[in-house]
């Protein structure tokens, strides 16, 4: 498996503009002044991804302060993300890194070239656009959603 170098803590978060599940453009820099939890995941409709994003929906989103935004990114198409968001009731943005395929995941150092998908990378970004925390898990390994709340509490 190739070695990945994720964006370092303390570095500026690479800005991007991607379309959400409704086709609306979402730019990271539009969220300045707010904290952002940027969650990369491999594929919509997969078991581990469903479990993680459902936990984000059910446990994380209801517990975070108003100034926190969740942005979830995969290299699925906007159409697949819309279908999945509707099916699962995800109310936070699911962003399509479909074309150029995986460009944003590559910028964050979490794209697996062999699999053609993002690794399970999560980045906590402060209101100034600086990465303050990160974790990168291999494709089959789910992340600990409770850790997100702890990290954001420390960044407030």
C-alpha positions in Angstrom: 0.0 0.0 0.0 1.4 3.4 -0.9 2.5 5.8 1.9 0.2 8.8 2.4 1.3 12.1 3.9 -1.8 13.8 5.3 -1.9 17.6 5.8 0.1 18.4 9.0 -1.5 19.8 12.1 -0.7 23.5 12.2 -0.8 23.8 8.4 -3.4 25.8 6.5 -6.2 23.5 5.3 -6.2 23.4 1.5 -9.2 25.3 0.3 -11.5 23.7 -2.2 -14.9 24.0 -3.8 -17.0 20.9 -4.3 -20.7 20.3 -5.0 -22.9 18.9 -2.3 -25.6 16.2 -2.7 -28.0 18.9 -4.0 -25.5 20.2 -6.6 -24.8 23.4 -4.7 -21.2 24.6 -4.5 -19.5 24.4 -1.1 -16.2 26.2 -0.5 -14.2 25.5 2.7 -13.1 29.1 2.9 -16.8 30.2 3.1 -16.8 28.6 6.6 -14.1 30.9 8.1 -15.0 32.0 11.6 -16.4 28.5 12.2 -14.8 25.3 13.1 -15.1 22.6 10.5 -14.9 18.8 10.9 -13.8 17.6 7.5 -14.6 13.8 7.1 -13.2 11.9 4.1 -14.8 8.5 3.5 -14.4 5.9 0.8 -17.8 5.2 -0.7 -21.5 5.9 -0.3 -23.7 2.8 0.4 -20.9 0.8 2.1 -21.4 -0.7 5.5 -18.6 1.0 7.5 -19.3 4.4 5.9 -23.0 4.1 6.7 -22.2 3.2 10.3 -19.8 6.2 10.6 -22.0 8.8 9.0 -25.1 7.6 10.8 -23.1 8.0 14.1 -22.2 11.5 12.9 -25.9 12.2 12.2 -27.2 10.7 15.4 -24.5 11.4 18.0 -22.2 14.1 16.8 -24.3 16.7 15.0 -26.9 17.1 17.8 -24.1 17.6 20.4 -21.9 20.1 18.7 -22.0 23.9 19.2 -23.6 26.2 16.5 -20.2 27.3 15.2 -19.2 23.8 14.0 -19.8 22.6 10.5 -19.5 19.0 9.3 -18.4 18.4 5.7 -18.2 14.8 4.5 -16.3 14.1 1.3 -16.1 11.0 -1.0 -15.3 10.5 -4.7 -18.9 9.4 -5.4 -21.0 11.4 -7.9 -23.4 14.1 -6.7 -26.2 11.8 -7.9 -25.1 8.9 -5.7 -24.6 11.2 -2.7 -28.1 12.6 -3.2 -29.7 9.2 -3.3 -27.7 8.1 -0.2 -28.4 11.2 1.8 -32.1 10.9 1.1 -32.1 7.2 2.0 -30.2 7.7 5.2 -31.5 11.1 6.3 -28.1 12.9 6.3 -28.7 16.6 6.7 -25.1 17.7 6.6 -23.3 18.3 3.3 -22.0 15.2 1.5 -19.5 16.6 -1.0 -18.6 15.0 -4.3 -14.8 14.8 -5.1 -15.8 12.9 -8.3 -14.0 15.0 -10.9 -11.2 15.5 -11.2 -11.4 12.2 -9.3 -10.1 12.5 -5.8 -8.5 15.9 -6.3 -9.4 17.2 -2.8 -8.6 13.9 -1.1 -5.1 14.0 -2.8 -4.6 17.6 -1.6 -5.2 16.4 2.0 -3.0 13.3 1.5 -5.8 10.8 2.0 -6.4 9.4 -1.5 -5.6 5.7 -2.1 -4.6 5.5 -5.7 -4.9 1.7 -5.9 -8.4 1.7 -4.6 -9.5 5.0 -6.3 -11.1 6.2 -3.0 -10.4 8.4 0.0 -9.0 6.8 3.1 -10.9 7.5 6.4 -9.2 10.8 7.1 -10.7 13.4 9.5 -9.5 16.9 10.0 -10.5 19.5 12.6 -10.1 22.9 11.1 -10.3 26.1 13.3 -12.0 29.3 12.3 -8.9 30.7 10.7 -8.6 27.7 8.4 -5.7 25.9 10.2 -5.7 22.1 10.7 -5.7 21.6 14.5 -6.2 17.8 14.6 -6.2 14.9 12.2 -6.7 11.1 12.2 -6.3 8.8 9.2 -7.6 5.2 9.4 -7.2 2.5 6.8 -10.2 1.7 4.7 -11.7 -1.1 6.7 -11.2 0.6 10.1 -14.0 2.8 11.5 -13.2 6.0 13.4 -14.3 6.8 16.9 -17.0 9.4 16.7 -16.8 10.2 20.5 -13.2 11.4 19.8 -14.6 14.1 17.5 -16.5 15.7 20.4 -13.5 15.6 22.7 -11.2 17.2 20.1 -13.7 20.0 19.3 -14.2 20.7 23.0 -10.4 21.1 23.3 -10.4 23.5 20.3 -13.1 25.9 21.6 
